[in-house]
Amino acid sequence: MAIHPLLAFATPEIVIGILVVGALLFGADKLPKLARSAGQAKKEFMMGQIEADEAANRAREEARMRAERQQADVMNNVQAGSAAGEAVPQPTPDKGTPSS
């Protein structure tokens, strides 16, 4: 299959230029509508991006708060046991705390 010699000179800039001239000649009345819809699409995309960023930030914050609560619960259990008069055993080297 051979390529036509004129197509060998068709660079991307030339192809884009031909498409722009064709749009101007055959669809000049539709160009404002096209530009308006492209602007609306960009605006909707940006709004969606902002919403996704906010959702991700909320999820990060909730995960951080959950981790802090979980850490605080562990510390509360230790303090509650010692405040109730129970002796909290000291850890032994390489074995942790002895069980009662």
C-alpha positions as CSV (number, residue, x, y, z in Angstrom):
1,M,0.0,0.0,0.0
2,A,1.6,3.3,-1.1
3,I,1.0,6.7,0.5
4,H,0.0,9.5,-1.7
5,P,2.9,12.0,-2.1
6,L,0.8,14.9,-0.9
7,L,0.0,13.2,2.3
8,A,3.7,12.9,3.1
9,F,3.7,16.7,3.7
10,A,0.6,16.6,6.0
11,T,2.0,17.6,9.4
12,P,-0.3,17.9,12.5
13,E,-0.3,21.7,12.1
14,I,-1.5,21.5,8.5
15,V,-4.3,19.0,9.5
16,I,-5.4,21.2,12.4
17,G,-5.4,24.3,10.0
18,I,-7.6,22.4,7.5
19,L,-10.0,21.4,10.2
20,V,-10.3,25.0,11.5
21,V,-10.9,26.4,8.1
22,G,-13.5,23.7,7.4
23,A,-15.2,24.6,10.7
24,L,-15.2,28.3,9.8
25,L,-16.6,27.7,6.4
26,F,-19.3,25.1,7.1
27,G,-20.2,25.7,10.8
28,A,-19.5,29.3,11.7
29,D,-23.0,29.7,13.3
30,K,-22.3,26.7,15.5
31,L,-18.9,27.8,16.8
32,P,-20.3,30.0,19.6
33,K,-22.5,27.1,20.8
34,L,-19.4,24.9,20.7
35,A,-17.3,27.3,22.7
36,R,-20.1,27.8,25.2
37,S,-20.6,24.1,25.8
38,A,-16.8,23.6,26.0
39,G,-16.7,26.3,28.7
40,Q,-19.6,24.7,30.6
41,A,-17.9,21.3,30.4
42,K,-14.7,22.8,31.8
43,K,-16.6,24.5,34.6
44,E,-18.4,21.3,35.5
45,F,-15.1,19.4,35.4
46,M,-13.5,21.9,37.8
47,M,-16.5,21.8,40.2
48,G,-16.3,18.0,40.2
49,Q,-12.5,18.2,40.9
50,I,-13.1,20.5,43.8
51,E,-15.8,18.2,45.2
52,A,-13.5,15.2,44.9
53,D,-10.7,17.1,46.6
54,E,-13.1,18.1,49.5
55,A,-14.3,14.5,49.8
56,A,-10.7,13.2,49.9
57,N,-9.8,15.8,52.6
58,R,-12.9,14.8,54.7
59,A,-12.0,11.1,54.4
60,R,-8.4,11.8,55.5
61,E,-9.6,13.9,58.4
62,E,-12.1,11.2,59.5
63,A,-9.4,8.5,59.3
64,R,-7.0,10.7,61.4
65,M,-9.8,11.2,64.0
66,R,-10.6,7.5,64.1
67,A,-6.9,6.7,64.6
68,E,-6.7,9.3,67.4
69,R,-9.8,7.9,69.1
70,Q,-8.5,4.4,68.9
71,Q,-5.2,5.4,70.4
72,A,-7.0,7.4,73.1
73,D,-9.2,4.3,73.9
74,V,-6.2,2.2,74.5
75,M,-4.8,4.8,76.9
76,N,-8.1,5.3,78.6
77,N,-8.3,1.5,79.4
78,V,-4.9,1.6,81.0
79,Q,-5.7,4.6,83.1
80,A,-9.1,3.2,84.1
81,G,-7.5,0.0,85.3
82,S,-5.0,1.8,87.4
83,A,-7.6,4.3,88.7
84,A,-9.9,1.4,89.9
85,G,-7.2,0.3,92.3
86,E,-5.9,-2.5,90.2
87,A,-2.1,-2.7,89.9
88,V,-0.9,-2.5,86.4
89,P,2.1,-4.9,86.2
90,Q,5.4,-3.7,85.0
91,P,6.6,-5.2,81.7
92,T,9.3,-7.8,82.0
93,P,12.2,-7.8,79.6
94,D,11.5,-9.7,76.4
95,K,8.1,-11.1,77.6
96,G,5.7,-8.1,78.0
97,T,3.4,-8.0,81.0
98,P,2.9,-11.1,83.2
99,S,-0.7,-12.3,83.3
100,S,-2.4,-12.6,86.7
